[in-house]
Amino acid sequence: MFNCHFARPCPLPEGESILAAAPTIMNEKTEGANKIVTCGLLFTAQLFSFMIRFAFGVVAPVLMEMYRISPKAMGYVLSGWNWSYTAGLPIMGVIVDRFGPYIVLGVGSLVWGLFTVALPIAASAVPLFLMRMVFGLGQTTLLPAGALAVFRGFSLRERARVIAVVFSGNQVGLAIGATVAAFILARSGWQAVFYCIGTASLLLTLGWFTLYPDKRIGGPSAALPDSLTPNPAAQTPWLWLLRHRSTWGIAFGQMGYLYAYFFFVSWLPGYLILERKMTLLQSGIIAALPFWAGLVGTLGGGWLGDYLIERGVSTTFSRKSIIGTGLSASTVFIVTAAYVEQAWVAVTLLTLCVGFLRLATGSVNSYPIDLAPRPMVGALTGIQNFFGNIGGLLAPIITGYIVNATGSFSASFVVAGGMALFGAASYVFIVDNRLK
């Protein structure tokens, strides 16, 4: 009965075709809905993660005055979350590959939410640093779990755009966090900032456990192809990955990129208050501007990356051209901003700097997914961001030392620009188009 020709009506096969197509249509709708939910939850996780990080930068000048904390000591406190975050990334990447994003990111978000709410019990530099370290341990889950969730749920042609949307959440979190934290701080005190934002973050945890569609616990069991496992040591993911040039290229590139980025995340409000003499509310509004530009840059860079690939441009050329342009331009803007006298010109240049810096976001965070063998996506993401967050960890500390020694942020701007340029060179000249 399946040998009908188009010229001869055949109701039964047609009926069977419709019935056969119905599950496919339903599966496509379900898959589309799952993609939207996954992207939305990862966006929200990024939003709260960075809102909390930046909120501490907003309250830092108040804490420095209240508890007599020097710029040098505050540099360490601002970096507190990044010590545990950086140390945990390589291990967390392997854990995510083993257990999957559902349970790992859920537990991580619970930890960072609870320790945000609990932060106000600290009242001096050392307890603040330690509380921020535990907070950072929870946030270690964010990038490896997000990378594996994108790998599982989206095709190669969608990834740069999806990652750009997800990572735009941290720009929205920074922009909103700057204004919200400054407003709460001015009205209710610094403790209320963390009570409010931490409680909201815990609602995200509930949403993740309830709504995330892929609730599998466990990673893929498939072994690597023979061509990728030349010896038994390859079964230890991070040891195998560290043998390859591209791993070091994305590691050093991320180090430069995140140094420049976390310079802004940690010290921008302090710069506006301490050097440009703005009030708390003024700094909260003005500090949001670069991150709104960063939102545009993040989304624009992700769209451009996928557009170039769809038009036949190689993945390698698309990634490298966007990264090289974005990081190099940001270097020019931040170094120029270091030496202008007018506050509005400096703010304009810094806004452009963050916009171009974030142009690279979709591409730099797609690289581990592009390059890694299937069972090693989380591990390579962990390695990339372990080295990246060494840069992110050093940014607030080195800035604190420079400001403490010189009384100015100018030299720290130049250092941040130099690190962005170092990141561009690493991605463009060291990264190959595959792991070999």
N, C-alpha and C positions, 0 to 999 in steps of 0.2 A: 504493500500500500504506500511505500515511500518513493515509488518510481514515477510519480506524477510529473508532467511537464507544465510550464507556466501557461501554455495555451489551453490546457484542459482544466476546468475547475475541479478542485479536489477538496471538499469541505473538511474532511477529517484531518488530513495533514495540516491544513491551515489552522484548524482549531488546536491541533497539537502544538503548532508553532507558537500560537498565542499563549497557550498554557506554559510552554517551555520558556517563553520569553519573560513571563511574569516574574519568576524568581530572580532572573537577571536584573530586571528593572528594579525590583525591591532591593536587591543586593547593592545596586548602584546608589540608590537613595540612602540606604543605611550607611554605605561607605562614605558618601558625601557628608552625611550628618556627623559621623564619627570624626572625620577630618576637621570639621568646624569646631566640634567640642574639644578635640585634642589641641588644636591651635589656640583656641580661646583659653583653655586652662594653662597652657604653657606661657601664653602672653601674660596672664594674671599672676602666675608665679614669678615671672621676671619683674612685673610691676611692683609687687610687694617686697621682693628681695631688694631691689635698688631703692625703693622709697625708704626702707628702714636704714639702709647703709647711708643714704644722703641725709636723712633726718639727724643723724649724729653729727654730721658736719655742720648742720645748721645750728645745733645747740652748743657746739664746741667752744665758740668764743665766750658764751655765758659760763660754761663750766671752767674755762681757763681763769676767768675772773673770780668766780665763786669759790673754787677750790685751790686757787693759786698754782695752776698748772702752766708750766712754761711751754712755748711753741715746740721745743725739742721733745718734751715729754708727751705733749698732745699728739705729735707725729706718731709716736709709738701707739698711743691709745687708738688713734684713727686707723692704724694698720692692724689692730688687734684681731679682728675677724679674719684677716687675710693669712695669718700665721697658720692656723689650723686648716683653713680652707686650702691653702697651697700645699701643705704637707699631706692632706688627705686625698687630693685629686687623683694621683696615680692609682691608689688602692681603690678609691670609689669607682673609677672607671671599670675595673675588673669586677667589682661587686655588682654594678649595674648590668654588665654583660651576663653575669651569672643569675641574678634574681629578677631582672627586668625593671622597667621604670615605675610601674604602678606602686609597688610596696616601698621601693627605695626612696622615691621622691616624696611619697606620702609621709613617711617617717621623718625625713629631713625637714619638710615644711612644718611638721609638728614641733620639732626641736627649735627651729629658728623663731617660730611664733611665741613659744613659751618663754624663751630667754630674752625676747624683746620686751614682753610684758614685765618680766622680772628685773630688767636692767636698772630701774630707779632705786633698787636696794643698795646699789653701789654709790659711794660718796667720795671716792678719791681715785687717783690715777690707776693704781694697781688693780683694785676690784673692777673698775671699768674695763681695763684691758682683759682681765680673765673672763668676764661675762661676755665680752665681744668675741673671745676665742671660741666659746661654746656655741654662740650664735653662728660663727663661721663654719664650724663643724657641720651643722645642719645644712648650711648652704652649699656644702661640697657636693651634694647630690644633684644640684640644679642642672649643670651643664651636661655631664655624662648621660643623665636620665633623659634630658630634653633631646640630645642628639640621637639616642636610640629610639625614642618615641617618633621622631621625624623620620628616621631611617625605616622604621617598620610601617609607618602610615602614609608616606608620600614618595612619589616617583622622583627620579633624578631631575626631570624638567621642572619640578615644582619646588625643589628644596631651597634654592637661594631665596625665592620669594617667601616661602613659608618661614624660613629662619629669620628673614628680615621682619616679617610681621611679629613673630615671637619675640625677637630682640628689641623691637620697637616698644615692647612693654616696659623695658627698663628705662627708656627715654621718657615715657609717660610717667613712670614712677618717680623719676628724678625731678621732672618738671612740676608735677603735682605735689610731690613730697617737699620741695623747696618752699612752696607757698603755704601748704597746709601746716607743715612743721613750724614755720615762722609765725603763722597766725595763732596756733595753739600755744606756742611758747610765749607769745606776747600776752595772751589772755589768761592762761592757766598754769604756766610754769613748765619747766623742762620735763618733769616726770610724766605729765599728762600726754606729752608727745608720744611716748612709748607705750603708755596704757592704750591709747586710742589706736595707733597703727598696729601694735601687736595683736590686739583683739581682732581687728579686721583681717589680719593675716591668718589667724586661726580659723576664720570662716572659709578661707581658701582651702585649708587642709580638709575640712569637712566636704567641700565641693569636689576636691580631687578624689577622695575615697568613694564618693557617691557617683560621680558623673564620668570619670575617665573610662573610656570604652574598652580598652585592652587590659583586662584584669588578670592576665596570665602572670604567674610568679615563676620565674625561671627563664633563662636565655636559650639561644639556639644550641643544639647539641651537635650540629654538623661540624665535621672536621674541616680544616683548611684543605684546598686542593693540593695535590702533590707538588705542583710547581711553586707553591708558597710555603712548603714545609721541608726545606732542604735538610734539616736535622732535628732531633728531638727537642732541642732548646727552643724551637719555634713554638712549642706548646705553652711557653711562658710569654704571654702577649707583650708585656712591656719590654722584655729583653730582646725579643725578635724585632719589635718596632724600632728600638733605639739603634739598630744596625743600619738604618736606612737614612740617606741624605735628606729626603723630604720630611721625615719626622723632625730632624733638627732644624730644617728651614721653617716649618710652621711653628716650632717651639720658640726659636729666637724671634721670629716675626711677631708672634703673639706677645712676647716679652716687651718689645718696643711699643706695640699698639696699646697694651693695657697699662704700661707705665704712663703714657700720655693721658689715657682715658681716666685712670684713677687719680691722677693729679687733679683733674677737675672734680671728680666725685668727692674727694676728701677735703680739698682746700679752697674750692671756689667761694663758698660763703665766707670763709675766714679772710680770704683776699679782699672781698668787697667790703667787709667790716673793718679789718685792721689796716688795710692800705688805702682803700678808697673812701673810708670813713662814712659808710652808709649805715642807716639804722637797721634793726632786725627785720622789720617789715619790708623796707626797701630791698635789702639783700635777698629776702625770700622771693620777691617778685622778679628782680633782675637776674638772680641765679637760675631762674626757670628758663630764661630766653635761650641760652645755648642748647638746652636739652630739647626744647621744641624744635630748634633747627636740627638737632640730632635725630629727632623722630622723622623729619622729612628726609634727611640723609640716609637713614637706615632703610626706610621703605623704598626710596628712590634707587638705592644701590641694589637692593634685592630684586626689584622689578627689572632694572637694567641688566643684571646678570642673567636672569632667565630669558629676557628678550634677546640678548646676544646669542645665547645657546640655541634658541628656537630659530634664529636666522642663519644658523650654520656655523657660527663662530665656535672654535674649540673651547671646551671647558677651561683648559689651562690658560688660554689667552684672555678669556672673559674674566676669570678670577684675578689674574695678575694685573691686568690693565686697570681694573677698578680699584684694587688695593693700592697699587703704586700711585695712582692719581690722587686718591683720597688722603693717604698718609703724607705724601709729599706736600700737597697743598696745605694741610693742617700745620705742617712745620713752618711754612712761610708765615701763616697768620699768627701763630702763637709767638714766634720770635719777634715779629713786628709789634705785637701788643705789649711786649716787655718794655718797650722804650717810648711809648706815646704818653703824653701828659694828660690829655683830656680823658675823663672817665668814660664818656659816651663812645669815644673812638675805641678805647680798649675793650669795652663790652661788645661793640660791633664786631671787632676782629676775633674775639674769643667765641662769639656766636657762630661766625663763619668757620672758625677752626673746628669746633665740635661737629658742625654739620658735615664738613668734609671728612673728618676723622671717622664718623659713623657711616659714611658712604661705603666703607670697606666691610661693615659688619656681616652682611649676608655672605660675602665671599670668604672671609677668613674663617667663619664658623661652618661653612660648607665643606671646607677642605678635608677635615677628618672623615666625613661621610663619603666624600669622593674617593679618598685614597685607601681607606682601611679595608681589609678583608671583612666579610660579614660578621664573624664572631668577635671582631676587635674594634668596632666603632667606638664603644664606650672607653676602651683602653686608650686609643689614640687621642680621643677628645680629652681624656684625663691628662695625658702627657703634654699635649699642646697647652692646656690651661694651667698645668702645674708650673711650667716655665713662664707662661704669660703672667701668672699671678705672683711670681717672684718680682717681676717688674711692677705689678700692682701693689705689692707689699712694700717695695722700696720707695715708691713715689711719695707717700705721705711722710715717711721718715726722713728721706733726703731733703724734702721741702722744708720740714721742720728745722733741720739743722741749718739749712741755708738762711731761712728767715731769722732764726735765733742769732746767727753770726753776723748777718748783714743788715737786719732790720728792714729788708725789702724782699719782694717776690720776684724781681727781675731775673736774677740768675736762675731761679727755679723754672721760669718760663723757658729759658734757653735750653736747659737740660731736658725738659719735657719734649721740646721740639726736636732735639737731637735724637731722643729715643724713638719718636715717631718715624724719623727718617731711617733709623737703623731697622725698624720693623719693616718698612717698605722695601729696603734693600734685601732683607732676608727672604721675604715672600717672593720677590721677583727673581732673584738670582740664585737662591739655594734650592727652592722647592722644585722638584721634578714633577712630571705628570703622572707618576705612579710609584709605588713602592717596589723596588727591585734589588 
